[in-house]
Amino acid sequence: MAEPAAPPLPTFERYRRRGGWILAPVVFVGLWAWPFDGLPEPAHRMLAILGLVMVLWLSEALPLGATALLGPCLCVLLGVGEVRSVFQSFGHPVLFLFLGSFLLAAAMVRHGLSRRLALALMSLPGVADRPARLLAAYTVTCVLLSMWISNTTTAAMMFPMGAALLREMARRQSVLTSQPVDPADLPYTKALMLVTAFGASIGGMATPVGSPPNLIGMALLREQAGVEISFLQWVALCLPIALVLAGFLVVYFHRVCPAPNGAWSNATTWLATARAQLGPWRRGEIQVLAVFALTVTLWLLPGLAGLLLGPDTAASRWLHRHLPEEICALLGALLLFALPAGDRRGQSTLSWEDVRTVDWGTILLFGGGLALGESVVSSGLGQWIGQQLAAAVPNPDPFTLTVLFTGIAVLLTETASNTATANLVVPMALAVSEAAGVWPVPPALGACLGASLAFMLPVSTPPNALVYGSGWISLGTMLRHGLVTDLVGVVVVVATVTLWLPCVLRGAG
């Protein structure tokens, strides 16, 4: 029996894709042919490839995962890098953290655990009857978790519960309207999904261990500028940034992506009914919850050991070396394959059929993004872009350089990893500040924190790719709201490191 034909694309989508097919080669040839001064040949070719890939990503002329494979292929074909070095990003450990997290999420959905947890969260006193309060509680949870564990792990933990909340809201809206409602059709879906991604990145800024760029910035300031920033000083400086941006997310998304009218009416009654219909806990749910709790504990253990025992103790070093987050996620998923579900069919808690539900396109998408980001750095393109922007600023002062290098970091981190961006832009900020004879700390910290402001594209961060993989967030939606969040983030970061940083360092002195 033939499969039904796919529904026709909306007119805008058709023209956008056709425009991408036309514009992509034009951009590629134009960038290749233009004589940029001082641009090394490998970086020149990389610039043309990056322009082509960005047009294809923005137009979705090709599936995003396919474009992610095209970019590295062109890097090898055009001599930007060797095949082994370009494609090694597809074996990056973070992709296996993706895989393990996707499998844990699949088990939660299969056994109904995600729905039970979502209903429990919605039933909390003071939350169940107010979508705005739920959004605030959800955002704060993402930010607090990401202060101590990676943004990817935070998003992987929160995503299944957020998705279940939205399915429950869509189910409720279907009852109210007597029509089928898909979560993708609800504006509130955009709010909850994007808060999952953006909140996970924002929280990582608040502590030195929250995100790799933080430690990179602290180390470079100590080694190259002789400025020592302690753990508590970092928290005093950056926790307000995270809190202000979290508050912005709640207010902004509550206003632009509200919950549908009536979706929360009589919430207490229908939540109680829905929870009663779930019945008692089943063996599969209990096992998935236990494995999920074990995985979260393993994720937290190295950070807690460093906090309680000290980062230089033997136990802390051993845990950081032998218990990375990727291994924890895979061990949790593998344990679910071994545990029997307890049903009459004799299946395990997680079956191989569940592996087929993994969004492999998202995994390829982020692998390709990592490959392109590394090629931007290794080819010298990233350094050239930063130098051109720095040369365009006459009579630099600390404020101007802070704005400049925060902006450079934000632009680069949309396609390169935040770690690669920090490694590239922070030393550049220190060098330019020293040459200009200005205090280097604000520009360097602006670049360091700007590397975490990556909200516009699915390839910008693993949390972005994770929520995009839900199929509920379009590229245009992420681009539009991500741009707004990027701009607000730049303003908050620049204001904080310009005005509040001297107070923090003076207080320590």
Secondary structure, DSSP 8 states (H G I E B T S, - for coil): ----------HHHHHHHHHHHHHHHHHHHHHHHS--TT--HHHHHHHHHHHHHHHHHHHTSS-HHHHHHHHHHHHHHTTSS-HHHHHGGGG-HHHHHHHHHHHHHHHHHHTTHHHHHHHHHHTSTTTTT-HHHHHHHHHHHHHHHHTTS-HHHHHHHHHHHHHHHHHHHHHHHHHHHTS---GGG-HHHHHHHHHHHHHHHHHTTSSGGGSHHHHHHHHHHHHHS-----HHHHHHHHHHHHHHHHHHHHHHHHHHS---TTTTTTHHHHHHHHHHHH-S--HHHHHHHHHHHHHHHHHHHHHHHHHHH-TTSHHHHHHHHH--HHHHHHHHHHHHHHSB--STT--BSS-HHHHTTS-HHHHHHHHHHHHHHHHHHHTTHHHHHHHHHHHT-SS--HHHHHHHHHHHHHHHHTTS-HHHHHHHHHHHHHHHHHHHTS-SHHHHHHHHHHTT---SSTTT-HHHHHHHTTSSS-HHHHHHHHHHHHHHHHHHHHHIIIIIHHHHHHHH-
